[in-house]
Amino acid sequence: MEKASELKVETRKCGGKTVVLTIHGVLDAHTSSQLERRIFKLFDSGVHKIVADLSGVKYISSAGAGVLISGMQEASEKGGDFVFVKPSTSVKELFDLLGLASMFKSFPSVSEAIAHFTGR
């Protein structure tokens, strides 16, 4: 049985400075720092283009949304971007509730999100 606050994050490089984060599980006050560390480690290594696949996120809290917002801001400040793929229903609902839906760039597939960075 899965723990209440379990988060799994897989990282895959796609070309020079683009990384896909595939996120599964619960993104809440207990797990958001794990994701935040992963994101800022990427920024520290020179990666400024991040695709976050949110299709496997079962639940997101405002703390989790805060990590995504800070990731977007940091990417923008570094001349990059932070985009999302297939946000799950619970993620979409929170974004709508918090009035954030228009703030996030979202794509239906990882390949379309990567194309956003390569201009293809």
LOVEXMI-989102 format. One line per field, with one value per residue (C-alpha): residue number from 1; residue in three letters; chain; x, y, z. Coordinates in nm, 2 decimals. Layout:
<recs>
seq: [NUM, ...]
type: [ALA, ...]
mol: [A, ...]
east: [X, ...]
north: [Y, ...]
up: [Z, ...]
</recs>
This chain:
<recs>
seq: [1, 2, 3, 4, 5, 6, 7, 8, 9, 10, 11, 12, 13, 14, 15, 16, 17, 18, 19, 20, 21, 22, 23, 24, 25, 26, 27, 28, 29, 30, 31, 32, 33, 34, 35, 36, 37, 38, 39, 40, 41, 42, 43, 44, 45, 46, 47, 48, 49, 50, 51, 52, 53, 54, 55, 56, 57, 58, 59, 60, 61, 62, 63, 64, 65, 66, 67, 68, 69, 70, 71, 72, 73, 74, 75, 76, 77, 78, 79, 80, 81, 82, 83, 84, 85, 86, 87, 88, 89, 90, 91, 92, 93, 94, 95, 96, 97, 98, 99, 100, 101, 102, 103, 104, 105, 106, 107, 108, 109, 110, 111, 112, 113, 114, 115, 116, 117, 118, 119, 120]
type: [MET, GLU, LYS, ALA, SER, GLU, LEU, LYS, VAL, GLU, THR, ARG, LYS, CYS, GLY, GLY, LYS, THR, VAL, VAL, LEU, THR, ILE, HIS, GLY, VAL, LEU, ASP, ALA, HIS, THR, SER, SER, GLN, LEU, GLU, ARG, ARG, ILE, PHE, LYS, LEU, PHE, ASP, SER, GLY, VAL, HIS, LYS, ILE, VAL, ALA, ASP, LEU, SER, GLY, VAL, LYS, TYR, ILE, SER, SER, ALA, GLY, ALA, GLY, VAL, LEU, ILE, SER, GLY, MET, GLN, GLU, ALA, SER, GLU, LYS, GLY, GLY, ASP, PHE, VAL, PHE, VAL, LYS, PRO, SER, THR, SER, VAL, LYS, GLU, LEU, PHE, ASP, LEU, LEU, GLY, LEU, ALA, SER, MET, PHE, LYS, SER, PHE, PRO, SER, VAL, SER, GLU, ALA, ILE, ALA, HIS, PHE, THR, GLY, ARG]
mol: [A, A, A, A, A, A, A, A, A, A, A, A, A, A, A, A, A, A, A, A, A, A, A, A, A, A, A, A, A, A, A, A, A, A, A, A, A, A, A, A, A, A, A, A, A, A, A, A, A, A, A, A, A, A, A, A, A, A, A, A, A, A, A, A, A, A, A, A, A, A, A, A, A, A, A, A, A, A, A, A, A, A, A, A, A, A, A, A, A, A, A, A, A, A, A, A, A, A, A, A, A, A, A, A, A, A, A, A, A, A, A, A, A, A, A, A, A, A, A, A]
east: [0.00, 0.13, 0.21, -0.01, 0.27, 0.48, 0.65, 0.86, 1.05, 1.22, 1.47, 1.55, 1.77, 1.64, 1.92, 2.15, 1.97, 1.62, 1.51, 1.19, 1.07, 0.81, 0.63, 0.42, 0.23, 0.15, 0.29, 0.21, 0.38, 0.57, 0.70, 0.73, 1.08, 1.20, 1.08, 1.21, 1.56, 1.55, 1.44, 1.70, 1.98, 1.89, 1.91, 2.25, 2.38, 2.29, 1.95, 1.70, 1.44, 1.22, 0.92, 0.72, 0.50, 0.22, 0.00, 0.10, 0.03, -0.25, -0.28, -0.13, -0.15, -0.08, 0.27, 0.32, 0.18, 0.43, 0.72, 0.60, 0.55, 0.90, 1.04, 0.87, 1.00, 1.36, 1.36, 1.23, 1.49, 1.76, 1.63, 1.46, 1.11, 0.92, 0.63, 0.38, 0.25, -0.09, -0.17, -0.40, -0.75, -0.65, -0.37, -0.60, -0.86, -0.61, -0.46, -0.82, -0.91, -0.59, -0.64, -0.31, -0.43, -0.36, -0.01, 0.11, 0.21, 0.07, 0.11, -0.07, 0.25, 0.62, 0.72, 0.51, 0.65, 1.01, 0.92, 0.82, 1.19, 1.34, 1.10, 0.99]
north: [0.00, 0.35, 0.59, 0.90, 1.13, 0.95, 1.12, 0.98, 1.21, 1.07, 1.29, 1.26, 1.49, 1.58, 1.76, 2.03, 2.23, 2.06, 1.82, 1.63, 1.56, 1.29, 1.33, 1.06, 1.06, 1.33, 1.68, 1.83, 2.00, 1.68, 1.61, 1.95, 2.02, 1.70, 1.83, 2.18, 2.05, 1.85, 2.15, 2.39, 2.13, 2.13, 2.52, 2.51, 2.26, 2.50, 2.35, 2.63, 2.45, 2.21, 2.00, 1.87, 1.58, 1.61, 1.33, 1.10, 1.36, 1.22, 1.52, 1.86, 2.11, 2.48, 2.40, 2.19, 2.47, 2.71, 2.49, 2.49, 2.87, 2.93, 2.69, 2.89, 3.22, 3.10, 2.95, 3.28, 3.48, 3.26, 3.30, 2.96, 2.82, 2.57, 2.41, 2.13, 1.82, 1.66, 1.80, 1.55, 1.65, 1.73, 1.95, 2.13, 2.18, 2.34, 2.56, 2.68, 2.73, 2.94, 3.13, 3.00, 2.81, 3.10, 3.14, 2.79, 2.68, 2.33, 2.08, 1.76, 1.56, 1.56, 1.58, 1.89, 2.05, 1.98, 2.12, 2.44, 2.48, 2.38, 2.58, 2.27]
up: [0.00, -0.09, 0.19, 0.21, 0.11, -0.14, -0.43, -0.71, -0.95, -1.26, -1.45, -1.82, -2.03, -2.37, -2.55, -2.42, -2.15, -2.14, -1.88, -1.84, -1.48, -1.46, -1.13, -0.96, -0.63, -0.39, -0.40, -0.06, 0.24, 0.32, -0.03, -0.20, -0.06, -0.23, -0.57, -0.49, -0.42, -0.75, -0.95, -0.80, -0.84, -1.21, -1.22, -1.04, -1.30, -1.59, -1.69, -1.75, -1.96, -1.76, -1.88, -1.58, -1.66, -1.41, -1.53, -1.24, -0.97, -0.76, -0.53, -0.51, -0.22, -0.22, -0.10, -0.41, -0.63, -0.46, -0.57, -0.93, -0.92, -0.78, -1.05, -1.32, -1.18, -1.15, -1.50, -1.64, -1.45, -1.60, -1.96, -1.97, -1.92, -1.70, -1.87, -1.79, -1.96, -1.90, -1.55, -1.38, -1.28, -0.92, -1.04, -1.29, -1.02, -0.78, -1.05, -1.13, -0.77, -0.71, -1.03, -1.17, -1.48, -1.72, -1.56, -1.66, -2.01, -2.05, -2.34, -2.42, -2.47, -2.37, -2.74, -2.79, -2.48, -2.60, -2.94, -2.76, -2.66, -2.99, -3.20, -3.41]
</recs>
